[in-house]
Amino acid sequence: MFFYITEESATSERTIRDVLSPTLKRPEEELRERLLVGPAAECAEKLAAYRAAGVKRIFLWPVEDELRQLATFQERVAPLVHS
């Protein structure tokens, strides 16, 4: 799953509009609803919903700035999902 953790709504929107939607050829609304793009707490909520639906494993793919995004996910999202 593509992801990008940011607390800045403008950055979230740019990532969906300019990067993910054209690349995946999917509507922005669909991507906004399903992908992990945005604030850490919101991403954790989406992951919890996937887990509740029976998902056991998700492979993560940072949209950009890979190492920093993986570290951010580990520090800010993973603890919220595991709690």
Secondary structure, 3 states (H helix, E strand, C coil): CEEEECCCHHHHHHHHHHHHHHHHCCCHHHHHHHCEEECHHHHHHHHHHHHHCCCCCCCCEECCCHHHHHHHHHHHHHHHHHC
